[in-house]
Amino acid sequence: MEKFGRVMMALFIGVIVCFVGLPVLFIVALSGDIHLIGLVLASMISVWLLYLFSDIGLYKKTNGKKMAAGIIAAILVIGASFAVPHYYKQSFAQVDGEVDLFEYEAFTGSGKLAELDAPASFKLTADLPRLDGATALYPLYAAFTEAVYPEGNYPVYDPGFSKVVSTTTPEAYDRLLAGETDIIFVAGPSSGHQNRAEAKGLELKMTPIGREAFVFFVNARNPVDGLSSDEIRSIYSGEVTDWSEFGGKDDEIRAFQRPVDSGSQTTFIKFMGDTPIEEPEIEEMASGMGGIISEVASYRNYKNAIGYTFRFFSTEMVRNDKIKLLAIDGVEPSIETIRSDEYPLSSEFYAVTAGSDNPNVQPFIDWILSEEGQELVERTGFVSIE
C-alpha cells in the first residue's frame, strides 16, 4: 500500500510539473523562440527527478547526491544544447539586415533627407506616380518625393495606402510587373524578373539615375584589408577556403550570400560571371508552426566571415563600426573612386518602369535627370549620372 501511495504521489508531482510547464512551452512555441523548448523540457524533467530521487532515498546512499546531480546536470546540458548554439550565433551582429526607414519618410521633419537650396522647379499636384524600391535607395526617392510631391502622409511600409513605399528589390519588381506601382528605384533586374516580364509581354525600361559601389566587407578585426576580384571569385567558388591564403589568420572563410532576386545578389551573380558559385551558407529557420525551412543565412559578423552589399547602405544607413569595407584590386570604395571609375565594382542604379499609363511618370523621371534631381542624388550620398 505504501509503495502504491509513493507511485501515485510521484505521478501527482509529474502532473503538477506538466500543469506549470506546458503553458510555458505553449508560450515559447507561440513566440517562435523554439530553441528554448528543449531547455524548458529539460527543466521540467529535472524538477520531477529532484522529487523522485528524494522519494526513493537516492540522496542518502553513498555518492547518491553526486549521482543525482550528474543525471540532472546531463539532462539540463542536453536541453541547453538546443539553445546555446543559436544564441551564441545571435550574439554576432547581423550586419546586412533591416534598417528602420521611418526616419527617412518624406515630410516628417526628421532632417534625414537631402534638400535643395531652393524649391524645385518641377511640382506634382495630381496623378502622383506610385513609387517603390530597394531599402538602400529609399532615402533618395523619399528626397525626390519631398522636393516634388505635395506635402502629405507617405508611410513607407503601407503599400495599400501610400504612394511612396519601400518593399525591397524583389517585391518591388513583383509589384511593378503586377501593375501595383509605377516607378521602382533599384539595381538591374535578376534573370528571374527579366523572364517574368517577358512572359507577361512587358518591357522593363531602365533609366540610369545614379551610380553606386558594390562592396565586400569583413569583420573589423580581420587583418585582410583588400582582395583582388579574382581572389573574391576564388572564395565564392569554393576554390580558396582559408584566410591564411590572403595573409590573414589560419581560419576557415565563411562566405555569406544574399537571397535570390535581391539587388545585391543580382549584382553579385553578375560580378561572378562564368565562375561557378558554391552553395551559400544556410541556416534553419522556423516557419511559424509549419516546420523548418532552409534559407540563406543573413550575414553575421563572425571573425572569419565575408559578405557584400552596397556602399551607401553599409556606411550611411547601417553605420556598423564592427565591419570594414575591403579595397578591391587595390582601390578603396568611395565617392571619389566611384566618380573617377577607379573602383572596379561601381555600377548604375535605375528608375525602372513597365508601361505605366500615369501621365506624370516620364516628366518625373526627366526631372530626376535634371540638374536639380542629380543634385539630390549627390547630396544624398550617391554619384550622379554625368
C-alpha positions in Angstrom: 0.0 0.0 0.0 2.8 2.4 0.9 4.5 1.6 -2.4 1.3 2.4 -4.3 1.0 5.7 -2.4 4.5 6.7 -3.4 3.9 5.9 -7.0 0.7 7.9 -7.0 2.5 10.8 -5.4 5.2 10.7 -8.0 2.6 10.7 -10.7 0.8 13.6 -9.0 4.1 15.6 -8.8 4.6 14.9 -12.5 1.1 16.2 -13.3 1.8 19.4 -11.3 5.1 19.9 -13.2 3.3 19.5 -16.5 0.5 21.8 -15.4 3.0 24.5 -14.8 5.4 23.7 -17.6 3.1 23.1 -20.5 1.8 26.7 -20.6 5.4 27.8 -20.6 6.1 25.5 -23.6 3.0 26.9 -25.3 4.1 30.5 -24.8 7.6 29.7 -26.1 6.1 28.0 -29.2 3.9 30.9 -29.9 6.7 33.4 -29.5 8.6 31.5 -32.2 11.6 31.0 -29.9 11.6 27.2 -30.4 15.3 26.9 -29.4 14.2 27.2 -25.8 11.8 24.3 -26.0 14.5 21.7 -25.2 15.7 23.7 -22.2 12.1 24.1 -20.8 11.5 20.3 -21.2 14.8 19.5 -19.5 13.9 21.8 -16.6 10.5 20.1 -16.2 12.1 16.7 -16.1 14.8 17.9 -13.7 12.2 19.2 -11.2 10.3 15.9 -11.3 13.6 13.9 -10.9 14.5 16.0 -7.9 11.4 14.8 -6.1 11.7 11.2 -7.4 15.3 10.9 -6.2 14.3 12.3 -2.8 11.4 9.8 -2.6 13.5 6.7 -3.4 16.2 7.8 -1.0 19.0 8.2 -3.6 20.4 11.2 -1.7 21.1 9.0 1.4 23.1 6.4 -0.5 26.9 6.6 -0.9 27.7 9.2 -3.6 23.9 9.5 -4.1 23.9 13.2 -4.3 26.7 13.3 -6.8 24.9 10.7 -8.9 21.6 12.6 -8.8 23.4 15.9 -9.6 25.2 14.3 -12.5 22.0 12.9 -14.0 20.1 16.2 -13.7 23.1 18.2 -15.0 23.4 15.9 -18.0 19.7 16.4 -18.8 20.0 20.2 -18.5 23.1 20.2 -20.7 21.2 18.2 -23.4 18.3 20.7 -23.1 20.6 23.7 -23.3 22.5 22.3 -26.3 19.4 23.2 -28.4 19.5 26.8 -27.3 23.2 27.8 -26.6 24.5 27.5 -30.3 21.5 29.5 -31.5 22.0 32.3 -29.0 25.8 32.2 -29.5 25.2 32.9 -33.2 22.7 35.6 -32.4 25.3 37.4 -30.3 27.2 38.3 -33.5 25.9 41.4 -35.2 23.6 40.9 -38.2 25.2 43.5 -40.4 23.3 43.2 -43.7 19.9 43.3 -42.0 16.9 45.6 -41.9 17.0 49.2 -41.0 14.2 51.4 -39.7 13.1 53.5 -42.7 10.5 55.6 -40.7 13.1 58.2 -40.0 13.6 58.7 -43.8 9.9 59.3 -44.6 9.1 62.5 -46.5 7.6 65.5 -44.8 8.3 64.2 -41.2 10.8 66.9 -40.4 13.4 64.3 -39.4 16.3 66.1 -41.1 17.5 62.9 -42.6 16.7 63.7 -46.2 18.8 65.7 -48.7 17.2 69.1 -49.7 17.7 71.6 -52.5 18.7 75.2 -51.6 15.5 76.5 -53.3 12.1 75.0 -54.1 12.2 72.5 -57.0 11.2 74.0 -60.4 9.0 70.9 -61.1 6.0 70.1 -58.9 3.3 67.5 -58.9 -0.2 68.1 -57.6 -2.2 65.2 -59.1 -1.7 61.8 -60.7 1.2 61.1 -58.4 3.3 58.2 -59.6 3.4 55.3 -57.2 7.0 54.7 -56.1 8.7 51.6 -54.6 12.2 50.3 -54.5 15.2 49.0 -52.7 15.9 49.7 -49.0 19.2 51.3 -49.8 17.7 53.7 -52.3 14.6 54.8 -50.2 16.4 57.9 -48.7 17.0 59.1 -52.3 13.5 58.7 -53.7 12.0 60.0 -50.4 14.1 63.1 -51.0 12.6 63.3 -54.6 9.2 63.0 -53.0 9.7 65.8 -50.5 11.0 68.0 -53.3 8.3 67.4 -55.9 5.2 65.9 -54.3 2.5 67.8 -52.3 3.1 67.7 -48.6 1.2 64.7 -47.1 1.4 61.4 -45.4 3.5 58.7 -47.3 4.1 55.8 -44.8 7.0 53.7 -46.0 5.5 50.3 -45.0 1.9 50.7 -46.2 1.7 49.8 -49.9 -2.0 49.5 -49.7 -2.3 53.3 -48.9 0.9 55.1 -49.5 2.1 56.4 -52.9 5.8 56.1 -51.7 6.9 52.8 -50.1 9.9 50.5 -49.9 9.1 46.8 -50.1 12.7 45.7 -51.0 14.0 45.0 -54.5 12.4 41.5 -55.2 8.9 42.6 -54.1 9.2 46.0 -55.8 9.9 44.2 -59.1 6.9 41.9 -58.5 4.7 44.8 -57.7 5.8 46.7 -60.9 5.1 43.6 -63.1 1.7 43.3 -61.4 0.8 47.0 -62.2 0.7 47.9 -58.5 3.3 50.6 -58.7 4.6 53.0 -61.5 8.3 53.5 -60.9 10.8 51.4 -58.8 14.2 52.6 -57.8 16.5 49.5 -57.8 19.6 47.8 -59.2 19.1 46.0 -62.5 16.6 43.0 -62.7 17.6 39.5 -62.0 17.2 36.9 -64.8 14.1 35.7 -63.0 12.4 39.1 -63.0 13.5 39.6 -66.6 12.0 36.3 -67.6 8.7 37.1 -65.8 8.5 40.5 -67.5 8.9 38.8 -70.9 6.3 36.2 -70.0 3.8 39.0 -69.3 4.7 40.8 -72.5 6.2 43.7 -70.6 9.3 45.7 -71.3 11.4 46.8 -68.3 12.6 50.3 -69.2 15.7 51.1 -67.1 16.7 54.7 -66.8 20.1 55.2 -65.0 19.7 57.9 -62.4 22.9 57.5 -60.3 25.9 55.4 -59.6 27.0 53.4 -56.5 29.7 50.9 -55.4 29.1 47.2 -54.7 31.3 46.4 -51.7 32.6 43.4 -49.9 33.2 43.6 -46.2 34.7 41.6 -43.3 35.0 41.7 -39.5 36.9 44.8 -38.5 39.5 42.7 -36.7 40.3 40.7 -39.8 43.9 41.7 -40.8 43.0 41.4 -44.5 42.3 44.9 -45.9 41.8 44.2 -49.5 41.4 41.5 -52.1 41.5 41.3 -55.9 38.4 40.5 -57.9 39.9 37.1 -58.8 40.6 36.3 -55.1 37.0 37.1 -54.2 35.8 34.8 -57.0 38.1 32.1 -55.7 36.4 32.4 -52.3 32.9 32.3 -53.5 33.6 29.4 -55.9 35.0 27.4 -53.0 38.5 27.2 -54.5 40.0 29.0 -51.5 38.6 28.3 -48.1 41.1 29.8 -45.6 42.1 33.4 -44.8 45.8 32.4 -44.5 45.9 32.2 -48.3 45.4 36.0 -48.3 47.7 36.9 -45.4 45.1 36.5 -42.8 44.9 34.2 -39.8 44.6 30.4 -40.2 40.8 30.4 -40.2 38.2 28.9 -42.4 36.3 31.5 -44.6 32.6 31.8 -44.0 31.3 33.3 -47.2 27.7 34.7 -46.9 25.3 35.3 -49.8 22.1 37.2 -50.1 18.6 35.8 -51.1 17.8 35.2 -54.8 16.4 38.2 -56.7 17.7 40.7 -54.1 19.5 43.7 -55.7 22.8 42.8 -54.1 22.6 39.1 -55.1 21.8 40.0 -58.7 24.8 42.3 -58.7 27.0 39.6 -57.1 25.9 37.0 -59.7 26.9 39.4 -62.5 30.2 40.0 -60.8 30.9 36.3 -60.6 30.3 35.9 -64.3 31.1 32.4 -65.6 32.8 31.4 -62.3 30.7 28.8 -60.5 29.2 29.8 -57.2 29.4 27.5 -54.2 26.3 26.7 -52.3 25.6 29.5 -49.8 25.8 29.5 -46.1 22.4 28.0 -44.9 20.6 28.3 -41.6 17.5 26.5 -40.4 14.7 28.9 -39.6 11.3 28.2 -38.0 8.4 29.0 -40.3 5.6 29.6 -37.8 4.2 26.3 -36.6 4.6 24.7 -40.1 8.0 23.3 -39.5 11.6 24.2 -40.5 12.7 25.7 -43.8 16.2 26.3 -45.1 17.1 29.9 -46.0 20.2 31.8 -47.0 21.8 32.9 -43.7 21.8 36.6 -43.1 25.4 37.9 -42.6 26.6 37.6 -39.1 29.8 39.3 -38.2 31.9 36.2 -37.3 35.6 37.0 -37.2 36.1 34.8 -40.3 33.1 36.0 -42.3 32.8 37.9 -45.6 29.7 39.4 -47.1 28.6 42.1 -49.6 26.2 44.9 -50.0 26.1 48.5 -51.4 28.4 51.2 -50.1 25.7 53.8 -49.1 23.6 51.2 -47.2 26.6 50.0 -45.1 28.3 53.3 -44.4 25.3 55.7 -44.1 22.3 53.6 -43.1 23.7 50.7 -41.0 26.8 52.6 -39.7 28.3 49.5 -38.2 31.9 50.1 -37.0 32.4 46.3 -36.4 32.9 45.7 -40.1 35.3 47.2 -42.7 34.9 47.6 -46.4 37.6 45.8 -48.5 39.7 47.5 -51.1 39.1 45.7 -54.4 42.0 45.4 -56.8 43.9 47.9 -54.6 41.1 50.6 -54.7 39.0 51.7 -51.7 35.3 52.2 -52.4 34.5 55.9 -52.0 32.6 58.7 -53.8 35.8 59.9 -55.4 36.8 56.4 -56.8 33.2 55.8 -58.0 33.2 59.1 -59.8 36.6 58.5 -61.4 35.8 54.9 -62.3 38.8 53.7 -60.4 36.8 51.5 -58.2 36.2 48.4 -60.3 32.8 47.4 -58.8 30.8 50.6 -59.3 27.5 50.3 -61.2 24.5 52.3 -62.1 21.1 52.1 -60.4 17.8 52.8 -62.1 14.3 54.2 -62.2 12.5 51.2 -63.7 9.1 51.3 -65.4 7.0 48.7 -67.2 4.5 50.6 -69.3 2.6 52.7 -66.7 -0.2 54.9 -68.1 0.3 57.6 -65.5 1.0 60.8 -67.5 3.5 62.1 -64.9 5.9 59.2 -64.9 8.1 60.4 -67.7 8.1 64.1 -66.6 9.1 63.0 -63.1 12.0 60.9 -64.4 13.0 63.7 -66.7 13.2 66.0 -63.6 15.3 63.3 -61.7 17.8 63.5 -64.6 17.8 67.3 -64.5 20.4 69.4 -62.6 18.0 69.6 -59.6 17.4 65.8 -59.4 21.0 65.0 -59.8 21.9 67.5 -57.1 19.7 65.4 -54.7 21.5 62.3 -55.9 24.8 63.8 -54.9 23.5 65.3 -51.6 22.0 62.0 -50.5 25.4 60.4 -50.9 25.5 58.8 -54.3 27.3 59.7 -57.5 25.3 61.5 -60.2 25.0 60.4 -63.8 27.3 62.5 -65.9 
